[in-house]
Amino acid sequence: MAAITGALRSGGICQSPAPGRRGPRAAATPRALAARASTAPAGGATSAAPLPPQNQTQPQQASRHEDAAPVPRRALLSAAAAAAAALAAAPPPRAAADEAPAGPAAAPAAPAPAGAPAKVFVAGATGQTGRRVVQQLRAAGIQVRAGVRDTRKAQSLGFAFDQGIELVACDVVKQSADELAAAIGDATAVICCTGYTGLNPAGFGQVDETGTENLVDAAKRAGVGQVVLLTSLLTNAPGVGQADNPNYKFLNLFGGVLDHKLAGERYLRGSGLGWTIVRPGGLASAAPEEVGNLIVSGEDTLFGLDTDPGRQISRDTVAEVLVAALLDPAARGRVVEIVASPSAPALPRERWFDV
């Protein structure tokens, strides 16, 4: 039962240590400047000698009275000119921002596959599943408008390092359909990974039903062609004789969450938009190699029972399926239920929506 509980947590709203200070460097004597100029390579560039390690005692410099002979004025001017030329030729130091490591949402190496939407809006982009969807889209070469409630959180996830990700404010409950349509912008497809994870029972109805309906209305106004919606197993349990299923009864105690998800599904199906609904089992943060291979089943066929072929699924695998639903025409107008099992054979991607 705990395995299925994870399915309700599908979405959410997205320094290097300071370098040690070097001690002050002693001013070079005229003789030292002349020596550097005489050993500079052709072209005027100089090779700086390495500084002694910090905390290591440096040899005391000779005083001016200990110089063996005065340096002629012409040699001193030549040495200064050589030093100035070397400084001008040296590349400028890199800014701290340039040295920051790329985040998990680094730019993809491959272009988007043929037929893929040029840009996708992801609602709930900083949630545990939503952030994986963003990464999968970018890995496929697809531009992303990441809908988030907290842009600072999105930046902390590394989204700001990828020029293919646009961060936009998105709250499916508080914003109007017109405001959400503006957030969708020029995206031609939507993946909805929102889901209420708080303790207020009323929140499930606000996010999983009303919020989904608001986003569907916004998608229509924005001219979106397809919406992929992430929900959960057992949303339609009473409709297929599973009203007494202990998993359904337990999960639905939390503000009737499964009933609200079902209402959101039905609203999308009646919207006139292209749609795909993905119902996962219990969501696991472990890697697919640990959780098992993907199992795809048809609508209202998996119920979280011991007799089912699997009960959990990796969030990484769920993200793969959500993105694949945009790329495979066979996914349109389908409800797929997905779990995973270590004993299941590997399922070719081209058969994921053959249910």
ZIHUZI-V670470 format. One record per residue. N is the residue number from 1. PHI is phi in radians with two decimals (none if undefined). OMEGA is omega in whole degrees, -180 to 180 (NA if undefined). NEAR is the number of other C-alpha atoms within 10 Angstrom. Layout:
# ZIHUZI-V670470
<<N,PHI,OMEGA,NEAR> <N,PHI,OMEGA,NEAR>>
This chain:
# ZIHUZI-V670470
<<1,none,178,14> <2,-1.13,179,12> <3,-1.13,-179,15> <4,-1.30,-179,26> <5,-0.99,180,16> <6,-1.07,-179,19> <7,-1.16,-179,24> <8,-1.36,-177,25> <9,-1.81,-173,22> <10,-1.36,-174,25> <11,-2.54,178,23> <12,-2.89,-179,23> <13,-1.04,NA,26> <14,none,NA,24> <15,none,178,8> <16,-1.01,179,8> <17,-1.06,-179,5> <18,-1.05,179,6> <19,-1.09,180,6> <20,-1.10,-178,7> <21,-1.39,176,7> <22,-1.51,176,10> <23,-1.27,180,8> <24,-1.11,180,6> <25,-1.57,180,7> <26,-1.21,179,7> <27,-1.18,-179,7> <28,-1.32,176,10> <29,-1.38,177,15> <30,-0.95,180,19> <31,-1.12,-180,17> <32,-1.15,178,13> <33,-1.08,-180,19> <34,-1.14,180,21> <35,-1.11,179,13> <36,-1.11,-179,18> <37,-1.10,-177,21> <38,-1.25,-179,14> <39,-1.78,-178,11> <40,-1.21,178,16> <41,-1.23,-179,11> <42,-1.05,-180,7> <43,1.74,175,10> <44,1.62,-179,15> <45,-1.37,179,19> <46,-1.98,176,20> <47,-1.85,-177,10> <48,-1.33,176,9> <49,-1.26,-179,7> <50,-1.13,177,6> <51,-1.27,175,9> <52,-1.16,180,9> <53,-0.98,177,9> <54,-1.10,179,11> <55,1.21,177,8> <56,-1.71,-177,7> <57,-1.14,179,8> <58,-1.62,178,10> <59,-1.14,-178,6> <60,-1.23,180,6> <61,-1.29,177,10> <62,-1.22,179,9> <63,-1.35,179,8> <64,-1.05,-178,11> <65,-1.27,-178,7> <66,-1.67,177,8> <67,-1.10,-177,12> <68,-1.24,-178,8> <69,-2.69,178,9> <70,-1.19,180,9> <71,-1.57,179,12> <72,-1.06,-177,11> <73,-1.07,-179,10> <74,-1.11,179,8> <75,-1.15,180,17> <76,-1.12,180,17> <77,-1.15,179,14> <78,-1.12,179,15> <79,-1.13,180,21> <80,-1.12,179,16> <81,-1.12,179,14> <82,-1.12,179,20> <83,-1.14,179,19> <84,-1.13,179,13> <85,-1.12,180,15> <86,-1.13,179,18> <87,-1.15,-179,13> <88,-1.18,-178,10> <89,-1.39,-177,12> <90,-1.22,178,10> <91,-1.18,180,7> <92,-1.18,178,8> <93,-1.13,179,6> <94,-1.26,177,8> <95,-1.22,-179,8> <96,-1.06,-178,9> <97,-1.15,180,8> <98,-1.21,-177,8> <99,-1.55,-179,10> <100,-1.17,-180,11> <101,-1.19,178,12> <102,-1.13,180,14> <103,-1.41,-177,15> <104,-1.22,-178,15> <105,-1.81,-179,23> <106,-1.17,-177,19> <107,-1.11,-177,21> <108,-1.30,179,18> <109,-1.62,-175,10> <110,-1.88,176,11> <111,-1.27,180,11> <112,-1.13,179,18> <113,-1.14,-180,12> <114,-1.07,179,8> <115,1.50,-180,10> <116,-1.35,174,18> <117,-1.09,-179,18> <118,-1.20,-178,16> <119,-2.56,-177,23> <120,-2.17,174,28> <121,-1.62,179,29> <122,-2.00,176,29> <123,-1.53,-175,35> <124,1.35,-170,29> <125,-1.24,179,33> <126,-1.78,176,30> <127,-1.21,-177,21> <128,-1.06,177,21> <129,-1.56,-178,26> <130,-1.02,-179,32> <131,-1.14,177,28> <132,-1.22,176,21> <133,-1.10,178,30> <134,-1.01,-180,29> <135,-1.11,179,24> <136,-1.15,178,21> <137,-1.09,-179,26> <138,-1.18,177,24> <139,-1.12,177,18> <140,-1.50,178,19> <141,1.47,-177,20> <142,-1.74,177,23> <143,-1.20,-175,24> <144,-2.29,162,27> <145,-1.80,-175,24> <146,-1.60,179,29> <147,-1.45,-174,28> <148,-2.39,172,27> <149,-1.50,-176,21> <150,-2.26,-178,18> <151,-1.17,178,20> <152,-1.15,177,13> <153,-1.13,179,14> <154,-1.08,179,22> <155,-1.13,179,15> <156,-1.19,178,14> <157,-1.46,179,16> <158,1.70,-178,16> <159,-1.08,-176,29> <160,-1.21,-179,19> <161,-1.46,-175,18> <162,-1.90,-179,18> <163,-1.21,178,12> <164,-1.47,180,20> <165,-2.07,174,24> <166,-1.82,178,14> <167,-1.56,180,23> <168,-2.34,179,22> <169,-1.20,-179,20> <170,-2.62,173,26> <171,-2.36,-172,23> <172,-1.18,180,28> <173,-1.64,-172,20> <174,-1.51,-177,13> <175,-1.57,177,16> <176,-1.35,178,16> <177,-1.07,178,22> <178,-1.14,179,16> <179,-1.16,178,17> <180,-1.19,177,27> <181,-1.08,177,24> <182,-1.14,178,17> <183,-1.17,178,25> <184,-1.11,174,31> <185,1.06,-176,18> <186,-1.63,174,16> <187,-1.18,-179,22> <188,-1.84,178,19> <189,-2.60,-178,25> <190,-2.28,168,26> <191,-2.04,-177,27> <192,-1.80,179,25> <193,-2.04,-179,29> <194,-1.33,178,30> <195,-3.08,-177,28> <196,-1.33,-179,22> <197,-2.22,-179,16> <198,-1.50,-177,11> <199,-1.86,180,10> <200,-1.43,-178,10> <201,-0.98,-180,15> <202,-1.18,-177,14> <203,-1.13,-179,20> <204,-1.12,178,25> <205,-1.15,-178,22> <206,-1.20,-176,18> <207,-1.57,-170,24> <208,-1.34,177,27> <209,-1.95,-177,24> <210,-1.06,-180,20> <211,-1.09,178,25> <212,-1.12,179,28> <213,-1.10,178,23> <214,-1.07,-179,23> <215,-1.19,177,29> <216,-1.09,178,29> <217,-1.05,179,20> <218,-1.14,180,22> <219,-1.08,178,29> <220,-1.12,-179,17> <221,-1.19,-179,15> <222,-1.47,180,21> <223,1.33,-180,16> <224,-1.22,-179,22> <225,-1.60,-176,16> <226,-2.61,176,24> <227,-2.17,174,28> <228,-1.91,-174,27> <229,-1.98,176,26> <230,-1.68,178,25> <231,-2.21,-175,29> <232,-2.86,167,27> <233,-1.02,171,28> <234,1.30,179,32> <235,-1.09,-178,22> <236,-1.91,-176,21> <237,-0.96,-179,22> <238,-1.09,-178,14> <239,-1.28,-180,10> <240,-2.20,174,10> <241,1.35,-178,9> <242,-2.01,-179,16> <243,-1.12,179,14> <244,-1.66,177,11> <245,-1.04,-176,15> <246,-1.06,178,14> <247,-1.18,179,21> <248,-1.12,-178,25> <249,-1.11,-179,17> <250,-1.19,-176,14> <251,-1.15,-175,20> <252,-1.32,173,16> <253,-1.11,-177,11> <254,-1.45,175,16> <255,1.15,-179,16> <256,1.08,-172,17> <257,-1.00,-177,26> <258,-1.20,177,27> <259,-1.13,179,21> <260,-1.20,177,22> <261,-1.12,179,27> <262,-1.10,178,19> <263,-1.09,177,20> <264,-1.12,177,24> <265,-1.03,-177,25> <266,-1.12,180,13> <267,-1.12,178,18> <268,-1.12,-177,23> <269,-1.12,180,18> <270,-1.67,-173,10> <271,-1.44,-174,14> <272,1.54,177,12> <273,-1.42,167,19> <274,-1.21,-174,18> <275,-2.57,169,25> <276,-2.49,178,25> <277,-2.04,-179,26> <278,-2.00,180,23> <279,-1.96,179,26> <280,-1.56,170,31> <281,-1.40,-179,28> <282,-1.06,-175,27> <283,-1.49,180,28> <284,-1.99,178,23> <285,-1.46,179,14> <286,-1.19,-179,13> <287,-1.19,179,13> <288,-0.98,180,19> <289,-1.09,179,10> <290,-1.51,-175,14> <291,-1.47,178,22> <292,2.23,-179,22> <293,-1.36,-178,21> <294,-1.16,172,26> <295,-2.16,-179,19> <296,-1.97,-180,22> <297,-2.30,-178,19> <298,-1.39,-178,15> <299,-1.10,176,18> <300,1.00,179,18> <301,-2.18,179,14> <302,-2.07,-173,24> <303,-2.34,178,23> <304,1.21,-179,23> <305,-1.65,179,14> <306,-1.10,-180,8> <307,-1.43,178,9> <308,-1.23,-179,11> <309,-1.22,178,16> <310,-2.97,-178,25> <311,-2.27,180,26> <312,-2.05,175,25> <313,-2.79,179,31> <314,-1.22,176,26> <315,-1.04,178,27> <316,-1.09,179,22> <317,-1.18,177,24> <318,-1.03,179,28> <319,-1.07,177,23> <320,-1.05,-179,17> <321,-1.17,180,25> <322,-1.06,179,24> <323,-1.23,179,19> <324,-1.08,179,20> <325,-1.10,177,26> <326,-1.38,-172,23> <327,-1.73,-176,16> <328,-1.89,179,16> <329,-1.02,-180,11> <330,-1.18,-179,16> <331,-1.40,-175,24> <332,-1.15,178,19> <333,1.23,-178,15> <334,-2.11,168,20> <335,-1.90,178,21> <336,-2.08,177,25> <337,-1.97,-171,24> <338,-2.29,173,27> <339,-2.46,179,28> <340,-2.55,178,26> <341,-2.69,177,20> <342,-1.09,-178,14> <343,-1.57,-178,10> <344,-1.36,176,13> <345,-1.23,178,12> <346,-1.12,-178,12> <347,-1.79,179,12> <348,-1.04,-177,8> <349,-1.02,-178,13> <350,-1.21,179,10> <351,-1.92,-177,11> <352,-1.09,-176,20> <353,-1.98,176,20> <354,-1.53,-179,13> <355,-2.22,NA,14>>
